[in-house]
């Protein structure tokens, strides 16, 4: 084998795939990038998709005899998929003729990988290409204009990855409005006191964004004491259409008629009216259906979310700043109402140019833009509109969800960049395969096995799906799981050793069992001379 080579191509080769014999089992691993010299196109980049190892001498009969001593006859064969090379115009091309059996295979260098895959940007640094030291950047304009989604099962690093994206957007002064149902993103204010080794590995420094983040709560500050401001919607001169969007599933034609009649009378009598005035006017209606309308309107009135001094959208979207709408403590049906009203106002303001171009971040998107057939939400329509038309007006959307199958397909399909972490639910995997370009069976298998912190990036700016080792956070992560065991453990007296509280008693026994051969199977019960049982009780034994 030629010096520096890690394998030799053999057998039947094509213009898309080939197989090669590996000389050293540790030289090439699955997912590694390799290069092969092509007679007309020069260096071609390929990726190792699978590796198999076999032995012709070591048969099944020999395996039954015991341990194998000589492994020199092992044959290690890898399957490679051709990615291609860049032509004179910078376009990615696959070779038009196959490699020749006997061609040498080499590990690809960083420059070839970077140029061929298109990892040449320098805007948003999100991590390292898995298995290499090559930084992966996303283009800010492309991400905002063409939207982005972060999809993963719960506990796979979804919120952590979203925090990395938000940090980068803040570093590039992109205005953001963040819908935060679980109060996870206010921790962006604080710098992370993480491991110095991790920070050094990824080349980032701890940093907090306290002066650039404002937290708003639609609830009371007693529920969310960390909020900076109260958030309020406009409560003056509400139209029947605006009121009906608050409860789209509970209004029928009778309710609508009562509401229209009440508002029409108020407009004829007064110049300015509030929700209390509408409720009082509805109560004068003689229809029995008025009580349903009053009940719905009073639900909103008790939340105190409507105000004569609403929070201006111009305050929420400012250059270089992020506003977090912390929905903790707000009932789910009111959350969707707030998101619907807020996003509608935001989109209209962006179309009129009263706010700068920016990014709308929607966490738990399956609740605010559910797929048809799963549930209904008053915010679905406006989120579909922003997904399809926001690009024209410079309003991007970052969609975050742990249930991709339950997010509206019209929203997901408009996302030009997808960051997907571990997904195991079959319906979610199928949804990702159907909704995203470039996702094949290999991608599905990879998504099932992804470890925490590793994400698959599918982007219009990158030629093929790649695995990214997401960098560590600069700011504090706010979405960590609550440790139930520590909270419920009894307090330890000062003289008690810490180890005695946490070390499981059975651990040494388990380790010993794993190192020793499995015990012979014992019968689960002792054999009985007389079988007894229900049959004998009823009919007597045969010996009698």
C-alpha positions, 0 to 999 in steps of 0.5 A: 500500500502507498505511504499515507494511504488508508485503503485500496479500492476493489471490486465493482465501482460506480460514480456514486459509491465504491468499496475499499479494503482498509489496512488498519482498523483504526485508520478510518472510522465510519463518518470519516471523510476520505479523498481519492485521486481521479484521472480527470477531476483531481481530488474527489471527496467521499465519506465512509458510510459503513465498515464491515469486518470478516474472516474466511478462516474463522468459521462458526465451528471454530468459534464454538471451540473458544477464544480466537488467537490470530486475527491477522486474516481479518478483512476490513471493507468500507463503503464510501459515498462520493461527495464530489469536487468543485469545478472552475465555477465553484459548483460541486460536481460528481465524477462522470467516470468511476474510480479504477480498482486499485486506486488508493484512498487517503484521509481528506485534509481540512481544506478539501473538506471545507471547500467541498462541503461549502463550510467557508462562511464566517458569520455564526459559529455553532460548533465543529464538524464531527470528528474534525477541528473544522469550525462550522458557520452559518450565514446570518442573512440566509438563516434569518431570511429563510428561517431555521428549525431545531428539532429533537426529542426532549433531553437531547440538547434542543434548548442548549443548541437554541441558546447557541444560535441566539448567542450568535444572533445577538453577537451579530446585533440581530433583533429578536423576539423570543416566545418562551413558554418555560422560562428557559432563555432569561439565563442568557443574561448571565455568563456561563461558569463552565469548564475552561477546557471545553471553552478552550476546545471550541475557542469561545469565552464566557459571556452574558448578555444582560444589558441586551435582554429584556424579559416580559411577563403577561402574568403577575410579577409574583409568579415571575419575579425575574421579569423586567416588565409586564407585557400587555396587549391592546384593550381599547376599542377591540373589534369583534374580529379581534375578540373572536380570535381570542377564542376561535374554537368557542364562537359560533354564528350566534355568539358572533352576532351577539358580539357584533351587536354589542360592539356596534351599539358601543361605537354608536354611543361612545368614542372609546370603549374597553372590555368591561363596556363590551361585557356590560353591553352583551349582558343587555342582550336577551338571548340565552347564548349571551352567557357563553359570550360573557363567560369567555370575555370575563376569562380574559378580563380576569387575566388583566392581559388587556390594557389601555397602555399596551406594550409597543412592538417597537419596544420589543424589536430593537437593533442588537437586543432581544425581548423574551415573552416569558409565558410561565404561569399563563394558561395554555389557551391564553398563551396561544391567544397572546402569541397570535395577537403579538405575532400579527402585530409584529408582522404588520409592523415589519411590513410597514417598516416601523421595526427593523428586520429581525428574528421571531423565535418560537419555542414549543412550536407544536403548541402554537402551530400544530399540524392539522388533525392534532389540535387547533390554535389561534396562532397557527394562521399567522405563523404560517403566514410569517413562514411563507411571507416573512422572507420578503419583509425581513422577518425570520422565524426560528422554530423549536420543537420536540415533536416534529410530527406535530408541527404544521408542515407548512411551517417546517417546510419553509425552514431553509436550515434544520438543526436536528438532534437525537430523534427516536419517535417513529412518527417524528422520524417519518415527518422529518424524512418527508418534510426536509430535503436531503434526508435519506435512510442514512440520515434517519439511522444517524438521528437514532444514534446521535449522542447528546450535543451532536446535531445533524445540520441540513442547510441550503448553504451546505451541500449535504447533511453534516454532523456538528459537535455543537459548541459550548454556551457562552451564557448560562444554560437555563433548560437543565433538567431538575434532579429529582434524586438530589431534591428528595434525598434526606439531609446528611448529618455533618459527620456523614461521608458524602459518598455514603449518600450517593454510591449505590450499594449494589454497584460492586456486585453488578461489576463483579457479575459483568466480569464473571461468566453468566451462571448456569440457568437454575430451575425457577421452582423445585420439581414436585413428585405430585403435580397437584394443581386444580386438575387433581383437586377436581378429579384426583390424581391418576395414582388414586 
